[in-house]
């Protein structure tokens, strides 16, 4: 639960990081932002952890996506694409690929092409947060 709260707070923090002057962040906030920025959006985990990671990924998308989930299966969770809506600016696609005793998770953030530079940066940060969330 504590990890969930920390990640939720960091989601808000890193989503707004472009608006925050970095000299006003604490050392621990700066360290966490650096950890987020170095997170991989494709990662491999043991098959024994797959269900828990998958569940947390769905939970994250349900809570933080601007778009509702359109497709959901045991191997894919995908929101509506924000390009086709005025409701949100970011959506997600999460894939789970089985490979023997390992599972590869792939995260993609979908974004509107309006205000593209800002939205793309936020989207990339959100992908990385989701990978840490798992």
PyMOL CGO cylinders between C-alpha atoms (Angstrom):
from pymol import cmd
from pymol.cgo import CYLINDER

trace = [
    CYLINDER, 0.00, 0.00, 0.00, 2.86, 2.37, 0.87, 0.3, 1, 1, 1, 1, 1, 1,
    CYLINDER, 2.86, 2.37, 0.87, 4.44, 1.72, -2.54, 0.3, 1, 1, 1, 1, 1, 1,
    CYLINDER, 4.44, 1.72, -2.54, 1.13, 2.55, -4.20, 0.3, 1, 1, 1, 1, 1, 1,
    CYLINDER, 1.13, 2.55, -4.20, 0.88, 5.87, -2.35, 0.3, 1, 1, 1, 1, 1, 1,
    CYLINDER, 0.88, 5.87, -2.35, 4.48, 6.79, -3.16, 0.3, 1, 1, 1, 1, 1, 1,
    CYLINDER, 4.48, 6.79, -3.16, 3.94, 5.98, -6.83, 0.3, 1, 1, 1, 1, 1, 1,
    CYLINDER, 3.94, 5.98, -6.83, 0.68, 7.92, -6.96, 0.3, 1, 1, 1, 1, 1, 1,
    CYLINDER, 0.68, 7.92, -6.96, 2.38, 10.96, -5.45, 0.3, 1, 1, 1, 1, 1, 1,
    CYLINDER, 2.38, 10.96, -5.45, 5.34, 10.62, -7.77, 0.3, 1, 1, 1, 1, 1, 1,
    CYLINDER, 5.34, 10.62, -7.77, 2.98, 10.31, -10.74, 0.3, 1, 1, 1, 1, 1, 1,
    CYLINDER, 2.98, 10.31, -10.74, 1.55, 13.71, -9.88, 0.3, 1, 1, 1, 1, 1, 1,
    CYLINDER, 1.55, 13.71, -9.88, 5.02, 15.11, -9.21, 0.3, 1, 1, 1, 1, 1, 1,
    CYLINDER, 5.02, 15.11, -9.21, 6.64, 13.85, -12.40, 0.3, 1, 1, 1, 1, 1, 1,
    CYLINDER, 6.64, 13.85, -12.40, 3.65, 14.74, -14.56, 0.3, 1, 1, 1, 1, 1, 1,
    CYLINDER, 3.65, 14.74, -14.56, 4.18, 18.33, -13.47, 0.3, 1, 1, 1, 1, 1, 1,
    CYLINDER, 4.18, 18.33, -13.47, 7.97, 18.25, -13.35, 0.3, 1, 1, 1, 1, 1, 1,
    CYLINDER, 7.97, 18.25, -13.35, 8.30, 20.46, -16.41, 0.3, 1, 1, 1, 1, 1, 1,
    CYLINDER, 8.30, 20.46, -16.41, 6.45, 23.16, -14.49, 0.3, 1, 1, 1, 1, 1, 1,
    CYLINDER, 6.45, 23.16, -14.49, 8.47, 22.82, -11.28, 0.3, 1, 1, 1, 1, 1, 1,
    CYLINDER, 8.47, 22.82, -11.28, 11.82, 24.51, -10.88, 0.3, 1, 1, 1, 1, 1, 1,
    CYLINDER, 11.82, 24.51, -10.88, 14.31, 21.75, -10.15, 0.3, 1, 1, 1, 1, 1, 1,
    CYLINDER, 14.31, 21.75, -10.15, 16.07, 23.79, -7.45, 0.3, 1, 1, 1, 1, 1, 1,
    CYLINDER, 16.07, 23.79, -7.45, 12.85, 23.62, -5.39, 0.3, 1, 1, 1, 1, 1, 1,
    CYLINDER, 12.85, 23.62, -5.39, 12.84, 19.82, -5.29, 0.3, 1, 1, 1, 1, 1, 1,
    CYLINDER, 12.84, 19.82, -5.29, 14.29, 17.90, -2.37, 0.3, 1, 1, 1, 1, 1, 1,
    CYLINDER, 14.29, 17.90, -2.37, 17.20, 15.54, -2.99, 0.3, 1, 1, 1, 1, 1, 1,
    CYLINDER, 17.20, 15.54, -2.99, 14.90, 12.52, -2.58, 0.3, 1, 1, 1, 1, 1, 1,
    CYLINDER, 14.90, 12.52, -2.58, 12.43, 13.97, -5.13, 0.3, 1, 1, 1, 1, 1, 1,
    CYLINDER, 12.43, 13.97, -5.13, 15.26, 14.59, -7.59, 0.3, 1, 1, 1, 1, 1, 1,
    CYLINDER, 15.26, 14.59, -7.59, 16.57, 11.06, -7.02, 0.3, 1, 1, 1, 1, 1, 1,
    CYLINDER, 16.57, 11.06, -7.02, 13.13, 9.57, -7.63, 0.3, 1, 1, 1, 1, 1, 1,
    CYLINDER, 13.13, 9.57, -7.63, 12.66, 11.59, -10.83, 0.3, 1, 1, 1, 1, 1, 1,
    CYLINDER, 12.66, 11.59, -10.83, 16.03, 10.30, -12.04, 0.3, 1, 1, 1, 1, 1, 1,
    CYLINDER, 16.03, 10.30, -12.04, 14.95, 6.75, -11.19, 0.3, 1, 1, 1, 1, 1, 1,
    CYLINDER, 14.95, 6.75, -11.19, 11.73, 7.25, -13.17, 0.3, 1, 1, 1, 1, 1, 1,
    CYLINDER, 11.73, 7.25, -13.17, 13.61, 8.66, -16.16, 0.3, 1, 1, 1, 1, 1, 1,
    CYLINDER, 13.61, 8.66, -16.16, 15.90, 5.63, -16.25, 0.3, 1, 1, 1, 1, 1, 1,
    CYLINDER, 15.90, 5.63, -16.25, 13.09, 3.05, -16.02, 0.3, 1, 1, 1, 1, 1, 1,
    CYLINDER, 13.09, 3.05, -16.02, 12.65, 0.75, -19.00, 0.3, 1, 1, 1, 1, 1, 1,
    CYLINDER, 12.65, 0.75, -19.00, 9.25, 0.54, -20.68, 0.3, 1, 1, 1, 1, 1, 1,
    CYLINDER, 9.25, 0.54, -20.68, 9.88, -3.07, -21.63, 0.3, 1, 1, 1, 1, 1, 1,
    CYLINDER, 9.88, -3.07, -21.63, 11.03, -5.39, -18.87, 0.3, 1, 1, 1, 1, 1, 1,
    CYLINDER, 11.03, -5.39, -18.87, 11.27, -9.09, -18.07, 0.3, 1, 1, 1, 1, 1, 1,
    CYLINDER, 11.27, -9.09, -18.07, 10.08, -10.71, -14.84, 0.3, 1, 1, 1, 1, 1, 1,
    CYLINDER, 10.08, -10.71, -14.84, 9.79, -14.30, -13.60, 0.3, 1, 1, 1, 1, 1, 1,
    CYLINDER, 9.79, -14.30, -13.60, 6.52, -15.97, -14.55, 0.3, 1, 1, 1, 1, 1, 1,
    CYLINDER, 6.52, -15.97, -14.55, 5.74, -16.39, -10.84, 0.3, 1, 1, 1, 1, 1, 1,
    CYLINDER, 5.74, -16.39, -10.84, 5.38, -12.58, -10.51, 0.3, 1, 1, 1, 1, 1, 1,
    CYLINDER, 5.38, -12.58, -10.51, 3.36, -12.06, -13.69, 0.3, 1, 1, 1, 1, 1, 1,
    CYLINDER, 3.36, -12.06, -13.69, -0.17, -12.07, -12.25, 0.3, 1, 1, 1, 1, 1, 1,
    CYLINDER, -0.17, -12.07, -12.25, 0.66, -9.54, -9.54, 0.3, 1, 1, 1, 1, 1, 1,
    CYLINDER, 0.66, -9.54, -9.54, 2.46, -7.22, -11.98, 0.3, 1, 1, 1, 1, 1, 1,
    CYLINDER, 2.46, -7.22, -11.98, -0.37, -7.53, -14.50, 0.3, 1, 1, 1, 1, 1, 1,
    CYLINDER, -0.37, -7.53, -14.50, -2.95, -6.67, -11.85, 0.3, 1, 1, 1, 1, 1, 1,
    CYLINDER, -2.95, -6.67, -11.85, -0.99, -3.59, -10.74, 0.3, 1, 1, 1, 1, 1, 1,
    CYLINDER, -0.99, -3.59, -10.74, -0.63, -2.50, -14.37, 0.3, 1, 1, 1, 1, 1, 1,
    CYLINDER, -0.63, -2.50, -14.37, -4.38, -2.69, -14.94, 0.3, 1, 1, 1, 1, 1, 1,
    CYLINDER, -4.38, -2.69, -14.94, -4.96, -0.84, -11.67, 0.3, 1, 1, 1, 1, 1, 1,
    CYLINDER, -4.96, -0.84, -11.67, -2.53, 1.93, -12.70, 0.3, 1, 1, 1, 1, 1, 1,
    CYLINDER, -2.53, 1.93, -12.70, -4.16, 2.33, -16.12, 0.3, 1, 1, 1, 1, 1, 1,
    CYLINDER, -4.16, 2.33, -16.12, -7.64, 2.39, -14.60, 0.3, 1, 1, 1, 1, 1, 1,
    CYLINDER, -7.64, 2.39, -14.60, -6.66, 5.10, -12.13, 0.3, 1, 1, 1, 1, 1, 1,
    CYLINDER, -6.66, 5.10, -12.13, -4.35, 7.34, -14.15, 0.3, 1, 1, 1, 1, 1, 1,
    CYLINDER, -4.35, 7.34, -14.15, -5.34, 7.10, -17.80, 0.3, 1, 1, 1, 1, 1, 1,
    CYLINDER, -5.34, 7.10, -17.80, -7.35, 9.92, -19.28, 0.3, 1, 1, 1, 1, 1, 1,
    CYLINDER, -7.35, 9.92, -19.28, -9.10, 7.32, -21.43, 0.3, 1, 1, 1, 1, 1, 1,
    CYLINDER, -9.10, 7.32, -21.43, -11.24, 4.30, -20.54, 0.3, 1, 1, 1, 1, 1, 1,
    CYLINDER, -11.24, 4.30, -20.54, -10.09, 0.75, -21.18, 0.3, 1, 1, 1, 1, 1, 1,
    CYLINDER, -10.09, 0.75, -21.18, -11.25, -0.42, -24.61, 0.3, 1, 1, 1, 1, 1, 1,
    CYLINDER, -11.25, -0.42, -24.61, -9.70, -3.91, -24.78, 0.3, 1, 1, 1, 1, 1, 1,
    CYLINDER, -9.70, -3.91, -24.78, -8.68, -6.17, -21.94, 0.3, 1, 1, 1, 1, 1, 1,
    CYLINDER, -8.68, -6.17, -21.94, -7.48, -9.77, -22.03, 0.3, 1, 1, 1, 1, 1, 1,
    CYLINDER, -7.48, -9.77, -22.03, -4.89, -11.92, -20.29, 0.3, 1, 1, 1, 1, 1, 1,
    CYLINDER, -4.89, -11.92, -20.29, -2.21, -10.49, -22.62, 0.3, 1, 1, 1, 1, 1, 1,
    CYLINDER, -2.21, -10.49, -22.62, -3.35, -6.99, -23.61, 0.3, 1, 1, 1, 1, 1, 1,
    CYLINDER, -3.35, -6.99, -23.61, -4.86, -3.96, -21.91, 0.3, 1, 1, 1, 1, 1, 1,
    CYLINDER, -4.86, -3.96, -21.91, -5.53, -1.02, -24.17, 0.3, 1, 1, 1, 1, 1, 1,
    CYLINDER, -5.53, -1.02, -24.17, -7.41, 2.21, -23.63, 0.3, 1, 1, 1, 1, 1, 1,
    CYLINDER, -7.41, 2.21, -23.63, -9.22, 4.16, -26.28, 0.3, 1, 1, 1, 1, 1, 1,
    CYLINDER, -9.22, 4.16, -26.28, -6.75, 6.29, -28.22, 0.3, 1, 1, 1, 1, 1, 1,
    CYLINDER, -6.75, 6.29, -28.22, -6.94, 9.94, -27.08, 0.3, 1, 1, 1, 1, 1, 1,
    CYLINDER, -6.94, 9.94, -27.08, -6.63, 11.14, -30.68, 0.3, 1, 1, 1, 1, 1, 1,
    CYLINDER, -6.63, 11.14, -30.68, -10.29, 10.19, -31.19, 0.3, 1, 1, 1, 1, 1, 1,
    CYLINDER, -10.29, 10.19, -31.19, -11.61, 11.98, -28.10, 0.3, 1, 1, 1, 1, 1, 1,
    CYLINDER, -11.61, 11.98, -28.10, -11.77, 15.34, -26.40, 0.3, 1, 1, 1, 1, 1, 1,
    CYLINDER, -11.77, 15.34, -26.40, -11.87, 13.71, -22.95, 0.3, 1, 1, 1, 1, 1, 1,
    CYLINDER, -11.87, 13.71, -22.95, -8.23, 12.84, -22.30, 0.3, 1, 1, 1, 1, 1, 1,
    CYLINDER, -8.23, 12.84, -22.30, -4.75, 13.49, -23.58, 0.3, 1, 1, 1, 1, 1, 1,
    CYLINDER, -4.75, 13.49, -23.58, -3.10, 10.16, -22.69, 0.3, 1, 1, 1, 1, 1, 1,
    CYLINDER, -3.10, 10.16, -22.69, -4.02, 6.51, -22.91, 0.3, 1, 1, 1, 1, 1, 1,
    CYLINDER, -4.02, 6.51, -22.91, -2.08, 3.25, -22.53, 0.3, 1, 1, 1, 1, 1, 1,
    CYLINDER, -2.08, 3.25, -22.53, -1.32, -0.07, -24.11, 0.3, 1, 1, 1, 1, 1, 1,
    CYLINDER, -1.32, -0.07, -24.11, 0.14, -2.84, -21.92, 0.3, 1, 1, 1, 1, 1, 1,
    CYLINDER, 0.14, -2.84, -21.92, 1.28, -6.16, -23.39, 0.3, 1, 1, 1, 1, 1, 1,
    CYLINDER, 1.28, -6.16, -23.39, 2.27, -9.36, -21.62, 0.3, 1, 1, 1, 1, 1, 1,
    CYLINDER, 2.27, -9.36, -21.62, 4.39, -11.82, -23.62, 0.3, 1, 1, 1, 1, 1, 1,
    CYLINDER, 4.39, -11.82, -23.62, 5.10, -15.30, -22.22, 0.3, 1, 1, 1, 1, 1, 1,
    CYLINDER, 5.10, -15.30, -22.22, 8.51, -16.82, -22.88, 0.3, 1, 1, 1, 1, 1, 1,
    CYLINDER, 8.51, -16.82, -22.88, 9.08, -20.02, -20.91, 0.3, 1, 1, 1, 1, 1, 1,
    CYLINDER, 9.08, -20.02, -20.91, 9.58, -19.16, -17.23, 0.3, 1, 1, 1, 1, 1, 1,
    CYLINDER, 9.58, -19.16, -17.23, 9.76, -15.44, -17.95, 0.3, 1, 1, 1, 1, 1, 1,
    CYLINDER, 9.76, -15.44, -17.95, 7.26, -12.78, -18.96, 0.3, 1, 1, 1, 1, 1, 1,
    CYLINDER, 7.26, -12.78, -18.96, 8.04, -9.63, -20.91, 0.3, 1, 1, 1, 1, 1, 1,
    CYLINDER, 8.04, -9.63, -20.91, 5.89, -6.58, -20.22, 0.3, 1, 1, 1, 1, 1, 1,
    CYLINDER, 5.89, -6.58, -20.22, 5.73, -3.79, -22.79, 0.3, 1, 1, 1, 1, 1, 1,
    CYLINDER, 5.73, -3.79, -22.79, 4.21, -0.40, -22.04, 0.3, 1, 1, 1, 1, 1, 1,
    CYLINDER, 4.21, -0.40, -22.04, 3.16, 2.21, -24.55, 0.3, 1, 1, 1, 1, 1, 1,
    CYLINDER, 3.16, 2.21, -24.55, 1.60, 5.55, -23.73, 0.3, 1, 1, 1, 1, 1, 1,
    CYLINDER, 1.60, 5.55, -23.73, -0.79, 6.87, -26.36, 0.3, 1, 1, 1, 1, 1, 1,
    CYLINDER, -0.79, 6.87, -26.36, -1.11, 10.63, -26.70, 0.3, 1, 1, 1, 1, 1, 1,
    CYLINDER, -1.11, 10.63, -26.70, -2.80, 13.33, -28.70, 0.3, 1, 1, 1, 1, 1, 1,
    CYLINDER, -2.80, 13.33, -28.70, -0.68, 15.15, -31.20, 0.3, 1, 1, 1, 1, 1, 1,
    CYLINDER, -0.68, 15.15, -31.20, -1.87, 18.54, -29.99, 0.3, 1, 1, 1, 1, 1, 1,
    CYLINDER, -1.87, 18.54, -29.99, 0.70, 20.28, -27.82, 0.3, 1, 1, 1, 1, 1, 1,
    CYLINDER, 0.70, 20.28, -27.82, 2.83, 17.33, -28.88, 0.3, 1, 1, 1, 1, 1, 1,
    CYLINDER, 2.83, 17.33, -28.88, 6.16, 18.15, -27.19, 0.3, 1, 1, 1, 1, 1, 1,
    CYLINDER, 6.16, 18.15, -27.19, 4.66, 18.54, -23.71, 0.3, 1, 1, 1, 1, 1, 1,
    CYLINDER, 4.66, 18.54, -23.71, 2.25, 15.63, -24.11, 0.3, 1, 1, 1, 1, 1, 1,
    CYLINDER, 2.25, 15.63, -24.11, 4.95, 13.31, -25.47, 0.3, 1, 1, 1, 1, 1, 1,
    CYLINDER, 4.95, 13.31, -25.47, 7.29, 14.13, -22.56, 0.3, 1, 1, 1, 1, 1, 1,
    CYLINDER, 7.29, 14.13, -22.56, 4.53, 13.55, -19.99, 0.3, 1, 1, 1, 1, 1, 1,
    CYLINDER, 4.53, 13.55, -19.99, 3.54, 10.36, -21.78, 0.3, 1, 1, 1, 1, 1, 1,
    CYLINDER, 3.54, 10.36, -21.78, 7.10, 9.02, -21.75, 0.3, 1, 1, 1, 1, 1, 1,
    CYLINDER, 7.10, 9.02, -21.75, 7.40, 9.80, -18.04, 0.3, 1, 1, 1, 1, 1, 1,
    CYLINDER, 7.40, 9.80, -18.04, 4.08, 8.06, -17.39, 0.3, 1, 1, 1, 1, 1, 1,
    CYLINDER, 4.08, 8.06, -17.39, 5.30, 4.94, -19.26, 0.3, 1, 1, 1, 1, 1, 1,
    CYLINDER, 5.30, 4.94, -19.26, 8.32, 4.85, -16.99, 0.3, 1, 1, 1, 1, 1, 1,
    CYLINDER, 8.32, 4.85, -16.99, 6.22, 5.33, -13.86, 0.3, 1, 1, 1, 1, 1, 1,
    CYLINDER, 6.22, 5.33, -13.86, 3.97, 2.46, -14.94, 0.3, 1, 1, 1, 1, 1, 1,
    CYLINDER, 3.97, 2.46, -14.94, 7.02, 0.23, -15.40, 0.3, 1, 1, 1, 1, 1, 1,
    CYLINDER, 7.02, 0.23, -15.40, 8.12, 1.03, -11.83, 0.3, 1, 1, 1, 1, 1, 1,
    CYLINDER, 8.12, 1.03, -11.83, 4.57, 0.48, -10.59, 0.3, 1, 1, 1, 1, 1, 1,
    CYLINDER, 4.57, 0.48, -10.59, 4.75, -3.12, -11.76, 0.3, 1, 1, 1, 1, 1, 1,
]
cmd.load_cgo(trace, "trace")
